[in-house]
Amino acid sequence: MLIHRTKGPAPAVTKRPTSTWGTSTRGRSTRWASRRAATFTLLLALAGLGANLRGAAAQAGAPVEEIAAVVGDKPILRSQVEEQFQALAPQLKVDPADTASVNSLRRDILSRLVDDQVLVLEAKTLAIEVSEEEVRQQVAEAIQNNVEQLGGQAAFQEQLKREGLSQTELESRYGEEARKQMLAQRLIQREVRPKVSLSDADVQKFFAENRDQLPKKPRSLQLFDLFIMVRADSILDLRARERAAEARKAVLGGLAFAEAAKKHSDAPDAAEGGTLGRFTPDDLDGDFERAAFGVPVGQTSEPVRSRYGWHILKVKDRDPAGAWVELEHILAEVTPTRSDVNRTVDRAASLRSEMQGGKLTFEDAVRRYSDDEESRARDGDLGWIPMTGFAGAVKEVVDTLRVGRLSQPVASDGGVHVFKLVGEEAEGSYAFDDVKEELRQMAGQQALERGLQEYLVKLREKYFVEIRAQF
């Protein structure tokens, strides 16, 4: 994100996480995580809105073919099973040559489709309703997700064309799936969740039973950071600011902001009209925060500097209490040259030499020279950061740094860091109190899944269900 405090490939460099649980579980292939990934319940694997365009086109144009199951008076087609199989098999790393695993996945998918349908039937029996506006909102979000995944509106429309599918047809398909999901979810909230209880003893039991399969607490480092932004040549910077001011003048003169973004912005989101999205005050750097929360809704800011260049911001909407703001922007990019980067590295190296020679303390260097407002306010203290929070050149540098030492200058996405390592914790197991709230959520999810499965057994007995396909 252009205006986020996070710097480059090391997302934890300027954050002070209160827990490393979420980070530590990313990318891990534990047996526990794999079992949960393969749990085909409505809550964990509703793939209807996630189906890709190719799958939607296949279903839209598919001839009448084999019925895999019948629920009530509604058939479930084999093509529906195959569509979701094609989407899920790569994610679950199912070997196409492993017949047993392939057939097991197909059976799981068919079983989930049956479960989805009996939930919908029961929701209708109990007169649970979903409004057209709610469906439209879900469809709009699904379409936007496809647009973003494909890289923009033009690519999305091109993909629709290749698939022989109109956007209206896709929206109709998504609308049907969205309605089913919301009906089923409301049924679960009404009939299943209230009957699920979870005591402290249940959470302790969950921890004891799953301790060996829970993710490990990663090695963590306590770091201080001196960050110096790479600044481009002053003439290039001035010209970029003038271009931003010209774009603002065009907007004030009546040109729609989205059109001005398409015409003037250097940002990747220019084709989409410069939409940035919604942010909280903590998400934004100082100048951006002041502009975003100071400019009246619907108006544009004066040029604002970031490490990418000069922006003008339009406040699309803002919470009256100041909890969030929705922004659009136009960027006049400033691209530093290699000599600009080298000059900044040399400056960081010079400050490092002064600190090593005792002429300057690390804290004083941060207070006087750091360009990161957030860490500077804490004398450079980044807190404890798991190794999974680093990437690229930054990770290589801090991975071998010894406690009490200063790192060599390392360039990372718009600036140069000098780190000081003041503490280190080896990888180990989490204590119960470290992750108690996360465990409560997991145990609660497990209890809800168990309650849902019991409920589904009763619904399958209540409604007509016939499985025809054999996998």
C-alpha positions as CSV (number, residue, x, y, z in Angstrom):
1,M,0.0,0.0,0.0
2,L,1.4,3.3,-1.0
3,I,0.7,5.1,2.2
4,H,1.0,2.4,4.7
5,R,3.7,2.6,7.4
6,T,4.9,-0.9,6.6
7,K,8.0,-0.7,4.6
8,G,8.6,-3.1,1.7
9,P,9.1,-6.8,2.0
10,A,9.5,-6.7,5.8
11,P,5.9,-6.1,7.0
12,A,6.9,-6.3,10.6
13,V,9.7,-3.8,10.5
14,T,7.6,-0.9,11.6
15,K,4.9,-2.7,13.5
16,R,4.9,-3.9,17.1
17,P,2.8,-7.0,17.0
18,T,1.1,-8.1,20.3
19,S,1.0,-11.7,19.1
20,T,3.0,-13.7,16.6
21,W,0.4,-16.5,16.4
22,G,-1.1,-15.4,13.1
23,T,2.3,-14.8,11.5
24,S,3.7,-18.0,12.7
25,T,1.0,-20.2,11.2
26,R,1.4,-18.7,7.7
27,G,2.8,-21.2,5.2
28,R,3.1,-24.1,7.7
29,S,1.9,-27.5,6.6
30,T,1.0,-29.0,9.9
31,R,-1.2,-32.1,10.1
32,W,-3.6,-30.1,12.2
33,A,-3.9,-27.3,9.7
34,S,-4.3,-29.8,6.8
35,R,-7.1,-31.5,8.5
36,R,-8.9,-28.2,9.0
37,A,-8.3,-27.2,5.4
38,A,-10.0,-30.5,4.3
39,T,-13.1,-30.0,6.5
40,F,-15.8,-29.5,4.0
41,T,-18.5,-27.7,6.0
42,L,-20.4,-24.6,4.9
43,L,-18.5,-22.6,7.4
44,L,-15.0,-23.5,6.1
45,A,-15.3,-24.2,2.4
46,L,-18.2,-22.4,0.7
47,A,-16.7,-22.2,-2.7
48,G,-19.7,-20.9,-4.7
49,L,-18.6,-17.3,-4.8
50,G,-15.0,-18.3,-5.1
51,A,-15.5,-20.2,-8.4
52,N,-13.3,-18.9,-11.2
53,L,-14.7,-17.6,-14.4
54,R,-13.8,-20.7,-16.3
55,G,-15.8,-22.8,-13.9
56,A,-18.8,-20.4,-14.2
57,A,-18.6,-20.6,-18.0
58,A,-18.4,-24.3,-18.0
59,Q,-21.6,-24.6,-15.9
60,A,-23.4,-21.9,-17.9
61,G,-22.8,-23.7,-21.2
62,A,-22.8,-27.3,-20.0
63,P,-25.2,-29.8,-21.7
64,V,-27.6,-31.9,-19.6
65,E,-25.4,-34.6,-18.0
66,E,-25.1,-37.0,-15.0
67,I,-26.9,-36.3,-11.8
68,A,-24.6,-36.9,-8.8
69,A,-27.3,-36.5,-6.1
70,V,-30.8,-35.4,-5.5
71,V,-31.8,-33.3,-2.5
72,G,-35.6,-32.7,-2.1
73,D,-36.5,-32.1,-5.7
74,K,-33.2,-30.4,-6.7
75,P,-30.5,-32.3,-8.6
76,I,-26.8,-31.8,-7.9
77,L,-24.9,-32.3,-11.2
78,R,-21.6,-34.1,-11.5
79,S,-20.2,-31.1,-13.3
80,Q,-20.7,-29.1,-10.1
81,V,-18.6,-31.6,-8.2
82,E,-15.9,-31.5,-10.9
83,E,-15.9,-27.7,-11.0
84,Q,-15.1,-27.5,-7.3
85,F,-12.7,-30.4,-7.5
86,Q,-10.6,-28.5,-10.1
87,A,-10.5,-25.5,-7.8
88,L,-9.7,-27.4,-4.6
89,A,-7.4,-30.2,-5.7
90,P,-4.4,-27.9,-6.4
91,Q,-4.9,-26.0,-3.1
92,L,-5.0,-29.3,-1.1
93,K,-2.1,-30.7,-3.2
94,V,-4.1,-33.8,-4.3
95,D,-2.0,-35.9,-6.6
96,P,-4.1,-36.6,-9.8
97,A,-2.4,-40.1,-9.9
98,D,-3.6,-40.9,-6.4
99,T,-7.0,-42.4,-7.2
100,A,-8.0,-42.9,-3.6
101,S,-7.3,-39.3,-2.7
102,V,-8.9,-38.0,-5.8
103,N,-12.1,-40.0,-5.2
104,S,-12.1,-39.1,-1.5
105,L,-12.0,-35.4,-2.3
106,R,-14.8,-35.8,-4.8
107,R,-16.9,-37.6,-2.2
108,D,-16.2,-34.8,0.3
109,I,-17.3,-32.1,-2.2
110,L,-20.5,-34.0,-3.0
111,S,-21.3,-34.4,0.6
112,R,-20.8,-30.7,1.3
113,L,-23.0,-29.8,-1.7
114,V,-25.7,-32.0,-0.2
115,D,-25.2,-30.4,3.2
116,D,-25.5,-26.9,1.6
117,Q,-28.8,-27.8,0.0
118,V,-30.4,-29.4,3.1
119,L,-29.5,-26.2,5.0
120,V,-31.1,-24.1,2.4
121,L,-34.3,-26.3,2.4
122,E,-34.5,-25.9,6.2
123,A,-33.9,-22.2,6.1
124,K,-36.8,-21.8,3.7
125,T,-39.0,-24.1,5.9
126,L,-38.3,-21.8,8.8
127,A,-39.1,-18.7,6.7
128,I,-35.6,-17.3,7.0
129,E,-35.1,-14.5,4.4
130,V,-32.4,-12.6,2.6
131,S,-33.0,-9.3,0.9
132,E,-32.2,-8.5,-2.7
133,E,-30.0,-5.6,-1.5
134,E,-27.9,-8.0,0.6
135,V,-27.5,-10.3,-2.4
136,R,-26.5,-7.5,-4.7
137,Q,-23.8,-6.4,-2.2
138,Q,-22.4,-9.9,-2.0
139,V,-22.4,-10.2,-5.8
140,A,-20.6,-6.8,-6.2
141,E,-17.9,-7.9,-3.7
142,A,-17.4,-11.2,-5.6
143,I,-17.2,-9.4,-9.0
144,Q,-14.7,-6.9,-7.5
145,N,-12.6,-9.8,-6.1
146,N,-12.4,-11.3,-9.6
147,V,-11.5,-7.9,-11.1
148,E,-8.6,-7.5,-8.6
149,Q,-7.4,-11.1,-9.0
150,L,-7.2,-10.6,-12.8
151,G,-5.4,-7.3,-12.5
152,G,-8.1,-4.8,-13.4
153,Q,-11.4,-4.2,-15.2
154,A,-9.9,-4.5,-18.7
155,A,-8.4,-7.9,-17.9
156,F,-11.7,-9.0,-16.3
157,Q,-13.7,-8.1,-19.3
158,E,-11.2,-9.8,-21.6
159,Q,-11.4,-13.0,-19.5
160,L,-15.2,-12.9,-19.7
161,K,-14.9,-12.6,-23.5
162,R,-12.5,-15.6,-23.7
163,E,-14.9,-17.7,-21.6
164,G,-17.9,-16.7,-23.7
165,L,-19.7,-15.4,-20.6
166,S,-21.4,-12.1,-20.1
167,Q,-21.1,-10.2,-16.8
168,T,-24.9,-10.5,-16.4
169,E,-24.7,-14.3,-16.6
170,L,-21.8,-14.3,-14.0
171,E,-23.7,-12.0,-11.7
172,S,-26.8,-14.2,-11.9
173,R,-24.7,-17.3,-11.0
174,Y,-23.1,-15.5,-8.1
175,G,-26.4,-14.1,-7.0
176,E,-27.9,-17.6,-6.7
177,E,-24.8,-18.8,-4.7
178,A,-24.8,-15.8,-2.4
179,R,-28.5,-16.2,-1.5
180,K,-27.9,-19.9,-0.6
181,Q,-24.9,-19.0,1.5
182,M,-26.6,-16.3,3.5
183,L,-29.7,-18.4,4.1
184,A,-27.6,-21.3,5.4
185,Q,-25.4,-19.0,7.5
186,R,-28.5,-17.4,9.1
187,L,-29.9,-20.8,9.8
188,I,-26.7,-21.8,11.5
189,Q,-26.6,-18.6,13.6
190,R,-30.2,-19.3,14.7
191,E,-30.4,-23.0,15.2
192,V,-26.8,-24.2,15.9
193,R,-24.6,-21.5,17.4
194,P,-26.9,-20.8,20.4
195,K,-26.6,-24.5,21.4
196,V,-22.8,-24.5,21.4
197,S,-21.2,-23.8,24.8
198,L,-17.5,-23.5,25.6
199,S,-16.0,-23.4,29.1
200,D,-12.4,-22.6,30.2
201,A,-12.0,-26.3,30.8
202,D,-12.9,-27.0,27.2
203,V,-10.3,-24.6,25.9
204,Q,-7.6,-26.2,28.2
205,K,-8.6,-29.6,26.9
206,F,-8.4,-28.5,23.3
207,F,-4.9,-27.2,24.0
208,A,-3.8,-30.4,25.6
209,E,-5.2,-32.6,22.8
210,N,-3.7,-30.4,20.0
211,R,-0.4,-29.2,21.6
212,D,1.8,-31.4,19.4
213,Q,0.2,-30.2,16.2
214,L,-0.2,-26.5,17.0
215,P,2.3,-24.2,15.3
216,K,5.6,-23.4,17.0
217,K,6.4,-20.0,18.3
218,P,9.0,-18.7,15.8
219,R,12.4,-17.3,16.7
220,S,11.9,-13.6,17.5
221,L,14.1,-10.6,17.5
222,Q,13.9,-7.4,19.5
223,L,15.1,-4.6,17.2
224,F,15.7,-0.9,17.1
225,D,15.7,0.7,13.6
226,L,17.2,3.8,12.1
227,F,15.4,4.4,8.8
228,I,16.6,7.0,6.3
229,M,14.4,7.6,3.3
230,V,16.0,7.7,-0.2
231,R,15.3,11.2,-1.6
232,A,15.5,11.9,-5.3
233,D,17.2,14.9,-6.9
234,S,15.5,18.1,-5.8
235,I,14.6,19.1,-9.4
236,L,12.9,15.8,-10.0
237,D,11.0,16.2,-6.8
238,L,9.9,19.7,-7.7
239,R,8.7,18.6,-11.1
240,A,6.6,15.8,-9.6
241,R,5.1,18.2,-7.1
242,E,4.2,20.5,-9.9
243,R,2.5,17.6,-11.8
244,A,0.5,16.8,-8.7
245,A,-0.6,20.4,-8.4
246,E,-1.6,20.4,-12.1
247,A,-3.8,17.3,-11.5
248,R,-5.4,19.0,-8.5
249,K,-6.1,22.1,-10.6
250,A,-7.8,20.0,-13.3
251,V,-10.0,18.4,-10.6
252,L,-10.9,21.7,-9.1
253,G,-11.7,22.9,-12.7
254,G,-14.4,20.2,-13.0
255,L,-12.6,17.1,-14.3
256,A,-13.9,14.0,-12.5
257,F,-11.3,12.7,-10.0
258,A,-11.4,9.2,-11.5
259,E,-10.8,10.6,-15.0
260,A,-8.0,12.8,-13.6
261,A,-6.4,9.7,-12.0
262,K,-6.5,7.8,-15.3
263,K,-5.0,10.8,-17.1
264,H,-2.4,12.0,-14.6
265,S,-1.6,9.3,-12.0
266,D,1.5,7.1,-12.1
267,A,0.0,4.7,-9.6
268,P,-0.9,1.1,-10.5
269,D,-4.5,1.9,-9.5
270,A,-4.8,4.7,-12.0
271,A,-7.0,2.6,-14.4
272,E,-9.5,2.0,-11.6
273,G,-9.7,5.8,-10.9
274,G,-7.2,5.9,-8.1
275,T,-9.2,4.1,-5.5
276,L,-7.1,3.4,-2.4
277,G,-9.8,2.0,0.0
278,R,-10.6,2.3,3.7
279,F,-8.0,3.1,6.4
280,T,-7.9,3.7,10.1
281,P,-5.6,6.5,11.5
282,D,-3.1,3.8,12.6
283,D,-2.7,2.7,9.0
284,L,-1.4,6.0,7.7
285,D,1.8,7.9,8.0
286,G,1.8,11.3,9.6
287,D,1.3,13.6,6.6
288,F,-1.3,11.2,5.1
289,E,-3.2,10.9,8.3
290,R,-3.3,14.6,8.7
291,A,-4.6,15.2,5.2
292,A,-7.0,12.2,5.2
293,F,-8.6,13.2,8.4
294,G,-8.4,17.0,7.9
295,V,-9.8,17.4,4.3
296,P,-13.6,17.7,4.1
297,V,-15.4,14.8,2.6
298,G,-15.7,15.1,-1.2
299,Q,-12.8,17.5,-1.4
300,T,-9.1,17.1,-2.5
301,S,-6.0,17.8,-0.6
302,E,-3.0,19.9,-1.4
303,P,0.0,17.7,-2.7
304,V,1.2,15.3,0.0
305,R,4.6,13.7,-0.1
306,S,5.3,10.0,0.4
307,R,8.3,7.9,-0.3
308,Y,6.8,7.2,-3.8
309,G,6.2,10.8,-4.8
310,W,3.6,13.5,-4.5
311,H,-0.1,12.6,-4.1
312,I,-3.3,14.5,-4.0
313,L,-6.0,12.8,-1.9
314,K,-9.8,12.9,-2.3
315,V,-11.7,11.9,0.8
316,K,-14.6,9.8,-0.5
317,D,-16.1,9.1,2.9
318,R,-15.2,9.3,6.5
319,D,-16.5,8.0,9.8
320,P,-17.9,10.9,11.8
321,A,-16.1,9.6,14.9
322,G,-12.8,9.4,13.0
323,A,-12.5,5.6,13.1
324,W,-11.9,5.3,9.3
325,V,-11.6,7.1,6.0
326,E,-12.1,6.1,2.4
327,L,-9.5,7.6,0.0
328,E,-8.8,8.1,-3.7
329,H,-5.5,9.5,-4.9
330,I,-3.4,10.7,-7.8
331,L,0.3,10.0,-7.7
332,A,3.0,12.0,-9.4
333,E,5.8,9.4,-8.9
334,V,9.4,10.4,-8.0
335,T,11.8,7.6,-8.9
336,P,15.2,7.9,-7.2
337,T,18.3,7.1,-9.3
338,R,21.0,4.6,-8.4
339,S,23.2,7.5,-7.2
340,D,20.3,8.7,-4.9
341,V,20.2,5.2,-3.3
342,N,24.0,5.0,-3.0
343,R,24.1,8.5,-1.4
344,T,21.6,7.4,1.2
345,V,23.5,4.2,1.9
346,D,26.7,6.2,2.4
347,R,24.9,8.5,4.8
348,A,23.6,5.6,6.8
349,A,27.1,4.0,6.8
350,S,28.6,7.3,8.1
351,L,26.0,7.4,11.0
352,R,26.7,3.8,11.8
353,S,30.5,4.6,12.1
354,E,29.7,7.5,14.4
355,M,27.6,5.2,16.6
356,Q,30.3,2.4,16.7
357,G,32.9,5.0,17.5
358,G,30.9,6.3,20.5
359,K,30.3,9.8,19.0
360,L,26.6,9.2,18.7
361,T,24.2,6.9,20.5
362,F,21.7,4.9,18.6
363,E,18.8,6.7,20.3
364,D,20.1,10.1,19.4
365,A,20.7,9.1,15.8
366,V,17.1,8.0,15.5
367,R,15.7,11.2,17.1
368,R,17.8,13.4,14.9
369,Y,17.8,11.5,11.6
370,S,15.1,8.8,11.3
371,D,12.4,9.4,8.7
372,D,10.0,6.9,10.2
373,E,7.7,8.9,12.5
374,E,6.2,5.9,14.3
375,S,9.5,4.3,15.3
376,R,11.2,7.6,15.9
377,A,8.6,8.4,18.6
378,R,9.9,5.3,20.4
379,D,13.6,6.0,19.8
380,G,13.6,3.4,17.1
381,D,12.1,0.5,19.2
382,L,10.3,-1.9,17.0
383,G,9.5,-4.4,19.7
384,W,9.7,-8.2,19.4
385,I,9.3,-9.3,15.8
386,P,9.1,-13.0,14.6
387,M,11.5,-14.0,11.9
388,T,8.5,-14.7,9.7
389,G,7.9,-11.0,9.7
390,F,11.0,-10.3,7.6
391,A,11.8,-11.0,3.9
392,G,14.4,-10.3,1.3
393,A,17.5,-8.4,2.1
394,V,16.2,-7.3,5.5
395,K,15.7,-10.9,6.5
396,E,19.2,-11.8,5.4
397,V,20.8,-9.0,7.4
398,V,18.9,-9.5,10.7
399,D,19.1,-13.3,10.6
400,T,22.8,-13.2,11.2
401,L,22.9,-10.2,13.4
402,R,24.3,-10.7,17.0
403,V,22.8,-9.2,20.1
404,G,24.3,-5.8,20.8
405,R,25.6,-5.3,17.3
406,L,24.6,-2.8,14.5
407,S,23.7,-4.1,11.1
408,Q,25.2,-2.9,7.9
409,P,23.0,-0.5,6.0
410,V,20.3,-2.4,4.1
411,A,18.2,-0.8,1.4
412,S,14.5,-1.8,1.5
413,D,11.6,-0.3,-0.5
414,G,12.2,3.4,-0.4
415,G,14.9,3.8,2.2
416,V,17.9,2.4,4.1
417,H,17.8,0.7,7.5
418,V,20.4,0.3,10.2
419,F,19.2,-2.2,12.8
420,K,20.4,-2.7,16.4
421,L,19.6,-6.1,17.9
422,V,18.9,-5.9,21.6
423,G,17.3,-9.3,22.3
424,E,16.6,-12.7,20.8
425,E,14.3,-15.6,21.6
426,A,14.7,-19.1,20.1
427,E,11.9,-21.0,18.5
428,G,9.7,-22.9,21.0
429,S,6.3,-23.9,22.0
430,Y,3.6,-21.5,23.0
431,A,2.4,-21.4,26.6
432,F,-1.3,-21.6,27.1
433,D,-1.6,-18.0,28.2
434,D,0.3,-16.7,25.1
435,V,-2.4,-17.9,22.8
436,K,-5.4,-18.4,25.0
437,E,-7.8,-16.2,23.0
438,E,-6.7,-17.8,19.7
439,L,-7.2,-21.2,21.3
440,R,-10.7,-20.2,22.4
441,Q,-11.6,-19.3,18.9
442,M,-10.2,-22.5,17.5
443,A,-11.9,-24.7,20.2
444,G,-15.1,-22.7,19.6
445,Q,-14.9,-23.3,15.8
446,Q,-14.4,-27.0,16.5
447,A,-17.4,-27.2,18.8
448,L,-19.5,-25.3,16.2
449,E,-18.4,-27.7,13.5
450,R,-19.3,-30.6,15.7
451,G,-22.7,-29.1,16.4
452,L,-23.3,-28.4,12.7
453,Q,-22.4,-32.0,11.8
454,E,-25.0,-33.3,14.3
455,Y,-27.6,-30.9,13.0
456,L,-26.9,-32.0,9.4
457,V,-27.4,-35.6,10.3
458,K,-30.9,-34.7,11.5
459,L,-31.6,-32.6,8.4
460,R,-30.6,-35.5,6.1
461,E,-33.1,-37.7,7.8
462,K,-35.8,-35.0,7.5
463,Y,-35.4,-34.3,3.8
464,F,-35.2,-36.6,0.8
465,V,-31.5,-37.3,-0.1
466,E,-30.4,-39.7,-2.8
467,I,-26.7,-40.1,-3.7
468,R,-26.3,-41.5,-7.2
469,A,-22.7,-40.9,-8.2
470,Q,-20.1,-43.4,-7.0
471,F,-16.5,-42.1,-6.5
